[in-house]
Amino acid sequence: MNKSIQNPLLIEQVTKEVESLKTGEDLYRFLMSRKENGYTSALLSKVMKRAHLPKVGLIPMLHAPKTLKIVPFPKRDENADIYNVVEALLPAKEGDESKRHWLNGVWVHEGNTTTCNGYSLLQIHNVRYTPEYPEFWPNTDGPTMCPPEMPTWKQVIPTNDPEFIGIYNTRELAELLDECHKIVKGPIEKSVHSIPMKFGDVYFSTEILGRIMKVVARLEKNVIIRCDPLEGPMIITGSNNPKHFIANVMPCRIDDEQHPYFASPNLP
């Protein structure tokens, strides 16, 4: 069969094949085998925009290997560093604001929808810092404070030695943000950059979380927090390049025990 993008029979055939897939993992494997099947990027891009995929779960896609970002769909814009896979996979459908997830630096809907702007505020008080992975304390009534006996972020971070933040790759960051999402509800805000997220005693904006994700994806190294000199600003950097600045942690101006620190994207 002619594999040209102009071949309507081929487009219909591939569209039906895609729509028959049951899970996000099936879809991921299908896209990764495009060369074996002789399908061009242009053809698949056209098919993805036509196909109806309400049954295909986003979570397996979100947790797929990091090569997911090389799926050959057009970038969001010329300045984007990472392919926005979901925008090509999921056609837009207004009104469905359930099941949002984080992928490639943007909040996205799960299901038959496209990107959204996110929440007005994510106040995560129930994340316990550990060197390996944060622990969450889900509560049906909203975020739950860590018990007093649990160490807080500033209690765990050493004074001078680098400390891993507990995010080692894009998959873990995606899982972490997804867990945060599950216990928080709020109205949609106009700007995605107005979404602070609280880890321990520190708030991270969406912009900074995006920076962390990019550093981890590019360097394939850990993200660390440094406090140097003693009692000085806490600097978040890439572990194999301390000069790769992400953010610095500063005390909040407001005297509020619940909001003692925030991570600033500006140099100290």
C-alpha positions, 0 to 999 in steps of 0.5 A: 500500500502507498504509505503517502500521507495523501492516501486516504485509505491508509489514513483510515486504516491507521486511525482504526488501528490506533483507536483499537488500542486499549492502554497508553502503553499500547499506544506508546509501543505503537508510536515507537514502532512507526519505522518498522511499520513504515509510517512517517511522522507526518502520517502519524501526526495526522492520524493522532489528530483524527483518532478518538482516544477516550479510552487510552489512559494517560498515566502509562504514557506519563510514566513511559521511558524518557524517550517519550519526548522524542515522539515526532509530533510538532513542538508547541512552539519554536522555543519549546525544549520538549515535545508536547506529546499529549497535545498531539495525542488528545483532541480538545474537548471543553468542559471536562476538567477532571483528572489533570496530570503533569507532563512535559512542563504543562498540566494536561487532562486525562481523557479526550481533552487537551492542555489546561492552565492548572489550579489557582493554588496547590498548598501541599502540607502533607509531604514529608521529605526523605532523601529517597522519596517524599511521603504523602498523607492523603485526606479526603478533606484536603491536604493533611499536615505532617505529624509534628514528629515528622522532620520538616524540610529545613530540619532534614537539609544539612547546613553545608553538604549537598542533599538530594531532593528525592527526584531522580528522573522525569518519571519520579517527578511526574509521579510526585506531581500526580500524587500532589494533584490527587489530594488537591482541588481548586479553580482554574487560574489563567496563568500556569505560572501562578501555581505554587506547590509546597514541599515541606516548608518550601513553595515551588512554582510551576516555573521552577518545577519545569526547570527541575524537570528539564535539568533532570531530563537533559543531564540525567542526573539528580537535582540537589539543594545546597546551603552555602555558606552556613545560614546562607541561601539554599541553592537548587542546582543540577548535581553534576553542574552546580552552576546550572542554577534552578532556584534559591530558597528564601524566607517569605516576607509574610510572617506565617508559620505555614508559609516560611519559605519559597523558591525564587527563580531569581539569582540570590 
